[in-house]
Amino acid sequence: MFQLDDKFLEEVGLGSLPDDQKKLFLDHFREQLELRVGLQLSEGLSDMQLAEFESFMDRDMVRVTSWLDANAPDFENDQIYVQLKANAPANVPQNAILAEYASLKWLGQHRPNYREVVMQTVKTLKGEVIANRDMILLGDAGA
């Protein structure tokens, strides 16, 4: 599984960034990743499909539970749900786990290639970072 952490920063040559800059950079990378993946995955979807998926991201529990009832009524026995629940920190609310599960199941139905899209986008973004790491590091030195 892909992790945005110190190991990732070392891989792209930014391990020497100060801690406060590391967090800012990782946050920016995550935002860019989400934006680019979202744009790719939304291509060709209807407004209704986009609204349905957005309701999972917004944790609209009426829509989440309605979708689960119709599409995954036995979700508690699904290995994906079991794993999500087991790996979630203790302070994560059940609603967040259900919304995450619903979004993963929805993507599996409507965009079964979403994992490949994410990995290809990560690869592209990593390449951009590596190609520009000297400028990124210089920008930090000038700050």
Backbone as a chain_set.jsonl record, in Angstrom:
{"seq": "MFQLDDKFLEEVGLGSLPDDQKKLFLDHFREQLELRVGLQLSEGLSDMQLAEFESFMDRDMVRVTSWLDANAPDFENDQIYVQLKANAPANVPQNAILAEYASLKWLGQHRPNYREVVMQTVKTLKGEVIANRDMILLGDAGA", "coords": {"N": [[0.836, -1.186, 0.0], [0.469, 2.228, -0.732], [2.093, 4.85, 0.924], [2.129, 8.099, 2.259], [4.723, 9.371, 3.612], [7.733, 9.708, 5.659], [9.427, 7.858, 4.427], [8.529, 7.89, 1.784], [9.23, 10.548, 1.152], [12.014, 10.316, 1.254], [12.387, 8.59, -0.916], [11.771, 10.262, -3.076], [13.716, 12.124, -2.887], [13.489, 14.175, -1.029], [13.959, 13.984, 1.639], [15.473, 15.581, 3.296], [14.081, 17.833, 3.921], [12.902, 20.275, 6.298], [10.951, 19.376, 9.208], [8.451, 20.788, 9.421], [8.108, 21.643, 6.802], [8.023, 19.213, 5.516], [5.518, 18.172, 6.277], [3.82, 20.1, 5.115], [4.485, 19.722, 2.412], [3.731, 17.014, 2.017], [0.987, 17.219, 2.523], [0.254, 18.88, 0.387], [0.947, 17.228, -1.781], [-0.846, 15.108, -1.365], [-3.286, 16.459, -1.753], [-3.045, 17.152, -4.484], [-2.914, 14.609, -5.599], [-5.458, 13.562, -4.908], [-7.073, 15.373, -6.31], [-6.287, 14.992, -9.035], [-6.786, 12.228, -9.391], [-9.5, 12.178, -8.814], [-10.502, 13.761, -10.927], [-9.897, 12.134, -13.148], [-11.348, 9.796, -12.534], [-13.93, 10.743, -12.537], [-14.591, 11.253, -15.132], [-16.921, 10.758, -17.644], [-18.939, 9.977, -15.945], [-22.323, 10.275, -14.828], [-24.222, 13.147, -13.674], [-25.829, 12.329, -11.594], [-24.534, 10.0, -10.696], [-22.119, 11.125, -9.833], [-23.062, 12.764, -7.753], [-24.045, 10.826, -6.041], [-21.673, 9.459, -5.303], [-20.288, 11.605, -4.113], [-21.886, 11.966, -1.894], [-21.07, 9.928, -0.252], [-18.503, 10.738, 0.375], [-19.124, 12.996, 1.792], [-20.243, 11.905, 3.956], [-23.01, 11.452, 4.175], [-25.209, 9.943, 5.836], [-27.781, 8.935, 5.491], [-27.963, 8.519, 2.737], [-25.729, 6.851, 2.427], [-26.355, 4.535, 3.983], [-28.7, 3.786, 2.69], [-27.719, 3.184, 0.149], [-26.015, 1.067, 0.8], [-27.874, -0.8, 1.806], [-29.206, -1.433, -0.571], [-27.138, -2.333, -2.248], [-25.131, -3.735, -0.917], [-26.096, -5.518, 1.206], [-25.196, -7.416, 3.028], [-22.882, -6.419, 4.138], [-21.391, -6.488, 6.52], [-20.171, -8.927, 6.603], [-18.415, -8.854, 4.576], [-15.117, -9.058, 3.443], [-13.625, -6.766, 2.881], [-14.918, -4.749, 4.35], [-14.625, -5.812, 6.935], [-11.842, -5.728, 7.188], [-11.365, -2.951, 6.916], [-12.663, -2.015, 9.22], [-11.2, -3.331, 11.218], [-8.673, -2.195, 10.876], [-9.044, 0.455, 11.407], [-8.368, 3.308, 13.423], [-9.102, 3.499, 16.952], [-10.591, 5.773, 17.587], [-12.05, 6.452, 15.35], [-15.16, 7.143, 13.995], [-17.991, 4.947, 13.529], [-19.637, 5.697, 11.397], [-17.828, 6.878, 9.625], [-16.323, 4.702, 8.819], [-18.265, 3.145, 7.544], [-18.985, 4.9, 5.44], [-16.558, 5.039, 4.054], [-16.27, 2.37, 3.311], [-18.561, 2.094, 1.667], [-17.854, 3.879, -0.372], [-15.61, 2.591, -1.464], [-16.775, 0.196, -2.396], [-18.586, 1.262, -4.209], [-16.854, 2.446, -6.065], [-15.668, 0.11, -6.989], [-17.78, -0.951, -8.432], [-18.433, 1.057, -10.333], [-16.065, 2.158, -11.279], [-13.955, 0.103, -11.813], [-11.239, 0.089, -12.314], [-10.006, 1.801, -10.564], [-7.917, 1.514, -8.709], [-5.67, 1.133, -10.313], [-5.669, 3.601, -11.615], [-5.101, 5.299, -9.461], [-2.519, 4.356, -8.742], [-1.06, 4.853, -11.109], [-1.295, 7.611, -11.238], [0.039, 8.351, -8.9], [2.589, 7.485, -9.631], [3.126, 9.228, -11.778], [3.004, 11.75, -10.478], [5.084, 11.406, -8.61], [7.244, 11.27, -10.376], [7.183, 13.883, -11.355], [7.821, 15.299, -9.039], [10.392, 14.319, -8.478], [11.73, 15.234, -10.758], [11.681, 17.918, -10.241], [12.865, 18.307, -7.785], [15.221, 19.68, -7.0], [14.523, 22.379, -7.343], [12.44, 22.475, -5.515], [13.765, 21.97, -3.112], [15.516, 24.163, -3.131], [13.67, 26.203, -2.97], [12.799, 25.789, -0.392], [15.142, 26.395, 0.995], [15.323, 29.073, 0.522], [13.31, 30.078, 1.979]], "CA": [[0.0, 0.0, 0.0], [1.19, 3.486, -0.87], [2.035, 5.696, 2.115], [2.775, 9.414, 2.199], [5.438, 9.457, 4.878], [9.157, 10.022, 5.521], [10.021, 6.941, 3.449], [8.181, 8.454, 0.483], [10.062, 11.738, 0.95], [13.364, 9.835, 0.939], [12.344, 8.04, -2.276], [11.731, 11.335, -4.078], [14.846, 13.015, -2.666], [13.125, 15.319, -0.186], [14.081, 13.583, 3.039], [16.182, 16.599, 4.083], [13.209, 18.967, 4.241], [12.56, 20.414, 7.719], [9.705, 18.68, 9.542], [7.262, 21.57, 9.092], [8.001, 21.636, 5.344], [7.621, 17.857, 5.12], [4.07, 18.071, 6.431], [3.205, 20.93, 4.081], [4.673, 19.078, 1.117], [2.898, 15.811, 1.955], [-0.401, 17.673, 2.395], [0.092, 19.362, -0.992], [0.991, 16.047, -2.65], [-2.118, 14.397, -1.164], [-4.326, 17.25, -2.417], [-2.862, 16.999, -5.922], [-3.271, 13.232, -5.921], [-6.912, 13.453, -4.841], [-7.64, 16.162, -7.4], [-6.045, 14.34, -10.325], [-7.505, 10.953, -9.432], [-10.925, 12.52, -8.9], [-10.812, 14.204, -12.289], [-9.873, 10.97, -14.042], [-12.426, 8.856, -12.221], [-15.24, 11.345, -12.783], [-14.846, 11.313, -16.57], [-17.943, 9.864, -18.161], [-19.995, 9.689, -14.975], [-23.466, 11.192, -14.867], [-24.35, 14.024, -12.503], [-26.432, 11.532, -10.523], [-23.481, 9.149, -10.154], [-21.191, 11.98, -9.086], [-23.73, 13.168, -6.516], [-24.095, 9.644, -5.176], [-20.339, 9.241, -4.745], [-19.995, 12.728, -3.219], [-22.612, 11.773, -0.64], [-20.237, 9.061, 0.589], [-17.393, 11.564, 0.858], [-19.715, 13.934, 2.762], [-20.803, 11.064, 5.031], [-24.462, 11.586, 4.233], [-25.5, 8.586, 6.288], [-29.04, 8.47, 4.915], [-27.643, 7.991, 1.41], [-24.781, 5.739, 2.585], [-27.062, 3.327, 4.43], [-29.634, 3.407, 1.628], [-26.936, 2.524, -0.898], [-25.557, -0.223, 1.329], [-29.033, -1.702, 1.842], [-29.529, -1.859, -1.929], [-26.005, -2.869, -3.003], [-24.254, -4.591, -0.102], [-26.834, -5.72, 2.457], [-24.44, -8.292, 3.92], [-21.549, -5.792, 4.185], [-20.647, -6.822, 7.746], [-19.423, -10.154, 6.346], [-17.499, -8.604, 3.454], [-13.733, -8.959, 3.924], [-13.181, -5.366, 2.779], [-15.464, -4.049, 5.517], [-13.985, -6.381, 8.131], [-10.48, -5.199, 7.228], [-11.449, -1.513, 7.212], [-13.043, -1.855, 10.623], [-10.093, -3.805, 12.05], [-7.518, -1.312, 10.732], [-9.385, 1.834, 11.772], [-8.038, 3.697, 14.801], [-10.23, 3.371, 17.882], [-11.395, 6.997, 17.658], [-12.765, 6.692, 14.095], [-16.566, 6.768, 14.162], [-18.559, 3.903, 12.669], [-20.127, 6.331, 10.174], [-16.689, 7.089, 8.724], [-15.968, 3.384, 8.267], [-19.328, 2.784, 6.597], [-18.875, 5.76, 4.258], [-15.365, 4.604, 3.339], [-16.605, 1.082, 2.708], [-19.489, 2.338, 0.561], [-17.132, 4.507, -1.488], [-14.788, 1.556, -2.098], [-17.665, -0.711, -3.128], [-19.124, 2.031, -5.33], [-15.774, 2.529, -7.053], [-15.533, -1.216, -7.578], [-18.864, -1.144, -9.396], [-18.477, 2.072, -11.386], [-14.706, 2.425, -11.762], [-13.163, -1.027, -11.312], [-9.815, 0.343, -12.524], [-9.597, 2.939, -9.743], [-6.603, 1.277, -8.087], [-4.66, 1.4, -11.34], [-5.655, 5.05, -11.813], [-4.374, 5.867, -8.326], [-1.094, 4.017, -8.819], [-0.462, 5.564, -12.244], [-1.226, 9.022, -10.871], [1.142, 8.438, -7.945], [3.829, 7.359, -10.405], [3.3, 10.477, -12.526], [3.324, 12.816, -9.523], [6.439, 11.15, -8.09], [8.169, 11.675, -11.424], [7.216, 15.347, -11.384], [8.546, 15.744, -7.848], [11.812, 13.989, -8.666], [12.263, 16.135, -11.783], [11.721, 19.284, -9.71], [13.287, 18.294, -6.386], [16.208, 20.725, -6.72], [13.781, 23.63, -7.167], [11.673, 22.362, -4.266], [14.726, 22.131, -2.026], [15.983, 25.557, -3.173], [12.56, 27.011, -2.456], [12.828, 25.65, 1.07], [16.34, 27.091, 1.5], [15.078, 30.509, 0.426], [12.185, 30.475, 2.859]], "C": [[0.878, 1.245, 0.0], [1.003, 4.347, 0.373], [2.744, 7.017, 1.844], [3.426, 9.653, 3.55], [6.903, 9.797, 4.618], [9.843, 9.115, 4.496], [9.741, 7.438, 2.035], [9.06, 9.661, 0.183], [11.503, 11.348, 0.612], [13.42, 9.331, -0.5], [12.403, 9.126, -3.344], [12.825, 12.372, -3.861], [14.559, 14.229, -1.817], [13.206, 14.99, 1.304], [14.745, 14.638, 3.914], [15.327, 17.824, 4.39], [13.007, 19.057, 5.753], [11.181, 19.803, 7.987], [8.46, 19.472, 9.162], [7.04, 21.621, 7.58], [7.59, 20.253, 4.822], [6.107, 17.726, 5.171], [3.351, 18.877, 5.351], [3.312, 20.269, 2.704], [3.77, 17.856, 0.982], [1.418, 16.178, 1.823], [-0.686, 18.129, 0.961], [0.067, 18.179, -1.965], [-0.336, 15.301, -2.571], [-3.252, 15.134, -1.882], [-4.249, 17.089, -3.931], [-3.268, 15.602, -6.38], [-4.789, 13.076, -5.944], [-7.575, 14.191, -5.993], [-7.486, 15.437, -8.729], [-6.781, 13.012, -10.454], [-9.001, 11.222, -9.58], [-11.338, 12.951, -10.294], [-10.859, 13.027, -13.259], [-11.058, 10.048, -13.8], [-13.805, 9.427, -12.536], [-15.584, 11.432, -14.267], [-15.895, 10.283, -16.974], [-19.042, 9.507, -17.175], [-21.118, 10.715, -15.11], [-23.459, 12.073, -13.616], [-24.915, 13.246, -11.314], [-25.378, 10.621, -9.875], [-22.486, 9.966, -9.33], [-21.784, 12.404, -7.754], [-23.791, 12.009, -5.526], [-22.74, 9.414, -4.512], [-19.971, 10.364, -3.772], [-20.713, 12.578, -1.881], [-21.845, 10.849, 0.301], [-19.095, 9.873, 1.192], [-17.876, 12.537, 1.94], [-20.31, 13.216, 3.976], [-22.288, 11.343, 5.264], [-25.003, 10.196, 4.557], [-26.841, 8.06, 5.799], [-28.759, 7.832, 3.552], [-26.685, 6.8, 1.497], [-25.538, 4.465, 2.959], [-28.074, 2.852, 3.391], [-28.888, 2.67, 0.525], [-26.462, 1.151, -0.433], [-26.696, -1.233, 1.373], [-29.326, -2.272, 0.454], [-28.389, -2.635, -2.602], [-25.085, -3.809, -2.226], [-24.923, -4.884, 1.239], [-26.101, -6.585, 3.476], [-23.012, -7.762, 4.14], [-20.738, -6.203, 5.402], [-19.83, -8.104, 7.593], [-18.444, -10.022, 5.18], [-16.095, -8.371, 4.011], [-13.203, -7.529, 3.865], [-13.658, -4.58, 3.996], [-14.777, -4.518, 6.801], [-12.577, -5.799, 8.286], [-10.466, -3.7, 7.541], [-11.717, -1.274, 8.697], [-11.883, -2.246, 11.543], [-8.906, -2.846, 12.017], [-7.791, 0.137, 11.135], [-8.941, 2.127, 13.204], [-9.296, 3.696, 15.671], [-11.138, 4.599, 17.886], [-12.152, 7.313, 16.369], [-14.212, 6.239, 14.272], [-17.022, 5.722, 13.146], [-19.051, 4.493, 11.344], [-19.006, 6.531, 9.157], [-16.294, 5.772, 8.058], [-17.001, 2.954, 7.234], [-19.234, 3.607, 5.312], [-17.668, 5.358, 3.413], [-15.632, 3.284, 2.623], [-17.519, 1.281, 1.491], [-18.762, 2.948, -0.63], [-16.26, 3.484, -2.209], [-15.64, 0.593, -2.929], [-18.231, -0.015, -4.37], [-18.081, 2.129, -6.443], [-15.577, 1.183, -7.749], [-16.588, -1.498, -8.63], [-18.738, -0.215, -10.602], [-17.123, 2.408, -12.009], [-13.778, 1.313, -11.268], [-11.657, -0.856, -11.496], [-9.272, 1.432, -11.6], [-8.243, 2.725, -9.075], [-5.473, 1.559, -9.078], [-4.539, 2.899, -11.605], [-4.867, 5.719, -10.692], [-2.882, 5.597, -8.461], [-0.395, 4.734, -9.971], [-0.315, 7.046, -11.924], [-0.118, 9.254, -9.853], [2.467, 8.408, -8.69], [4.128, 8.661, -11.154], [3.701, 11.616, -11.592], [4.716, 12.639, -8.928], [7.486, 11.59, -9.105], [8.299, 13.183, -11.509], [8.008, 15.896, -10.196], [10.042, 15.504, -8.019], [12.446, 14.947, -9.677], [12.443, 17.557, -11.254], [12.269, 19.37, -8.292], [14.312, 19.38, -6.063], [15.527, 22.073, -6.516], [12.996, 23.613, -5.863], [12.613, 22.596, -3.084], [15.282, 23.552, -1.972], [14.91, 26.494, -2.629], [12.515, 26.961, -0.95], [13.997, 26.429, 1.652], [16.132, 28.59, 1.467], [13.999, 30.995, 1.356], [12.684, 30.998, 4.181]], "O": [[1.912, 1.288, 0.667], [-0.124, 4.549, 0.824], [3.831, 7.041, 1.267], [2.777, 10.079, 4.505], [7.276, 10.135, 3.494], [10.739, 9.557, 3.778], [10.627, 7.409, 1.182], [9.58, 9.785, -0.926], [12.137, 11.987, -0.228], [14.379, 9.607, -1.221], [13.014, 8.935, -4.396], [12.868, 13.384, -4.56], [15.298, 15.213, -1.869], [12.581, 15.659, 2.126], [14.604, 14.605, 5.136], [15.794, 18.754, 5.048], [12.947, 18.028, 6.426], [10.346, 19.728, 7.086], [7.506, 18.899, 8.636], [5.896, 21.639, 7.127], [6.895, 20.143, 3.811], [5.485, 17.232, 4.23], [2.392, 18.398, 4.746], [2.353, 20.259, 1.932], [3.116, 17.676, -0.045], [0.679, 15.518, 1.092], [-1.73, 17.809, 0.393], [-0.759, 18.147, -2.877], [-0.889, 14.906, -3.597], [-4.082, 14.507, -2.54], [-5.274, 16.909, -4.589], [-3.892, 15.441, -7.429], [-5.342, 12.52, -6.892], [-8.531, 13.693, -6.586], [-8.459, 15.286, -9.469], [-7.336, 12.707, -11.51], [-9.682, 10.573, -10.374], [-12.395, 12.557, -10.787], [-11.76, 12.939, -14.093], [-11.694, 9.578, -14.744], [-14.747, 8.672, -12.777], [-16.74, 11.66, -14.623], [-15.766, 9.095, -16.682], [-19.985, 8.801, -17.534], [-20.883, 11.871, -15.462], [-22.778, 11.777, -12.634], [-24.526, 13.478, -10.17], [-25.336, 10.488, -8.652], [-22.065, 9.539, -8.255], [-21.092, 12.406, -6.736], [-23.609, 12.196, -4.323], [-22.665, 9.199, -3.302], [-19.4, 10.098, -2.714], [-20.203, 13.016, -0.85], [-21.958, 10.974, 1.521], [-18.761, 9.718, 2.366], [-17.143, 12.861, 2.875], [-20.815, 13.852, 4.902], [-22.749, 11.454, 6.4], [-25.225, 9.38, 3.662], [-27.021, 6.846, 5.701], [-29.252, 6.745, 3.252], [-26.812, 5.846, 0.729], [-25.371, 3.431, 2.312], [-28.282, 1.65, 3.231], [-29.362, 1.651, 0.022], [-26.507, 0.185, -1.194], [-26.507, -2.396, 1.017], [-29.655, -3.451, 0.318], [-28.645, -3.503, -3.437], [-24.346, -4.591, -2.823], [-24.383, -4.541, 2.291], [-26.369, -6.485, 4.673], [-22.067, -8.534, 4.304], [-19.511, -6.264, 5.327], [-18.901, -8.344, 8.365], [-17.733, -10.97, 4.844], [-15.909, -7.583, 4.938], [-12.41, -7.129, 4.718], [-12.888, -3.832, 4.599], [-14.399, -3.706, 7.645], [-12.173, -5.423, 9.387], [-9.65, -3.237, 8.337], [-11.076, -0.439, 9.335], [-11.618, -1.565, 12.533], [-8.206, -2.696, 13.018], [-6.869, 0.95, 11.196], [-9.116, 1.295, 14.094], [-10.409, 3.872, 15.176], [-12.332, 4.48, 18.162], [-12.831, 8.337, 16.296], [-14.467, 5.096, 14.651], [-16.488, 5.638, 12.04], [-18.904, 3.87, 10.293], [-19.221, 6.367, 7.956], [-15.969, 5.742, 6.871], [-16.645, 2.455, 6.167], [-19.387, 3.067, 4.217], [-17.751, 5.339, 2.185], [-15.259, 3.112, 1.463], [-17.283, 0.711, 0.426], [-19.025, 2.577, -1.774], [-16.178, 3.504, -3.437], [-15.26, 0.224, -4.04], [-18.34, -0.616, -5.438], [-18.389, 1.919, -7.616], [-15.345, 1.131, -8.957], [-16.327, -2.2, -9.607], [-18.911, -0.639, -11.745], [-17.057, 2.889, -13.14], [-12.921, 1.544, -10.415], [-10.879, -1.59, -10.888], [-8.175, 1.938, -11.836], [-7.494, 3.685, -8.897], [-4.452, 2.148, -8.723], [-3.436, 3.41, -11.796], [-4.054, 6.607, -10.949], [-2.069, 6.51, -8.311], [0.744, 5.176, -9.822], [0.68, 7.668, -12.298], [0.593, 10.256, -9.935], [3.361, 9.209, -8.415], [5.266, 9.132, -11.154], [4.636, 12.361, -11.886], [5.448, 13.614, -8.76], [8.489, 12.207, -8.747], [9.395, 13.706, -11.71], [8.775, 16.848, -10.341], [10.857, 16.383, -7.738], [13.567, 15.414, -9.476], [13.268, 18.312, -11.767], [12.147, 20.416, -7.655], [14.282, 19.945, -4.97], [15.904, 22.83, -5.621], [12.901, 24.634, -5.182], [12.282, 23.342, -2.162], [15.498, 24.09, -0.886], [15.207, 27.455, -1.918], [12.23, 27.964, -0.296], [13.856, 27.06, 2.7], [16.697, 29.312, 2.289], [13.797, 32.201, 1.503], [11.884, 31.374, 5.038]]}, "num_chains": 1, "name": "protein.A"}
